[in-house]
């Protein structure tokens, strides 16, 4: 991977993060209300959406270190908050008080991560 390709990979990843988390979040919220939407493909989309957060962090770190770019504190905060949010969602999925609410948890969590991605674009 060349350093010149990193900015476009990171920009494309931002749109993937926003789009996949929006789709996963809305689908999961729908599945919370309508059990017919609770299919295995939903979890594949959730996993893909959350893996993109790690992809974004990796490409962002590579971009900053390879080009000696200046990284704004807020951009770093929102970027790494997305990874932390993924960890929090994963840790709460088996919590006793979340029983029968995992679709609500992932729906709202994915929409939160989508919001972080949108906010990062504004920086």
Secondary structure in CASP SS format (residue, H / E / C, confidence):
PFRMAT SS
TARGET T0000
AUTHOR 0000-0000-0000
METHOD secondary structure of the structure
MODEL  1
X C 1.00
X C 1.00
X H 1.00
X H 1.00
X H 1.00
X H 1.00
X H 1.00
X H 1.00
X H 1.00
X H 1.00
X H 1.00
X H 1.00
X H 1.00
X H 1.00
X H 1.00
X H 1.00
X H 1.00
X H 1.00
X H 1.00
X H 1.00
X H 1.00
X H 1.00
X H 1.00
X H 1.00
X H 1.00
X H 1.00
X H 1.00
X H 1.00
X H 1.00
X H 1.00
X H 1.00
X H 1.00
X H 1.00
X C 1.00
X H 1.00
X H 1.00
X H 1.00
X C 1.00
X C 1.00
X H 1.00
X H 1.00
X H 1.00
X H 1.00
X H 1.00
X H 1.00
X H 1.00
X H 1.00
X H 1.00
X H 1.00
X H 1.00
X H 1.00
X H 1.00
X H 1.00
X H 1.00
X H 1.00
X H 1.00
X H 1.00
X H 1.00
X H 1.00
X H 1.00
X H 1.00
X H 1.00
X H 1.00
X H 1.00
X H 1.00
X H 1.00
X H 1.00
X C 1.00
X C 1.00
X C 1.00
X C 1.00
X C 1.00
X H 1.00
X H 1.00
X H 1.00
X H 1.00
X H 1.00
X H 1.00
X H 1.00
X H 1.00
X H 1.00
X H 1.00
X H 1.00
X H 1.00
X H 1.00
X H 1.00
X H 1.00
X H 1.00
X H 1.00
X H 1.00
X H 1.00
X H 1.00
X C 1.00
X C 1.00
X C 1.00
X H 1.00
X H 1.00
X H 1.00
X C 1.00
X C 1.00
X C 1.00
X H 1.00
X H 1.00
X H 1.00
X H 1.00
X H 1.00
X H 1.00
X H 1.00
X H 1.00
X H 1.00
X H 1.00
X H 1.00
X H 1.00
X H 1.00
X H 1.00
X H 1.00
X H 1.00
X H 1.00
X H 1.00
X H 1.00
X H 1.00
X C 1.00
X C 1.00
END
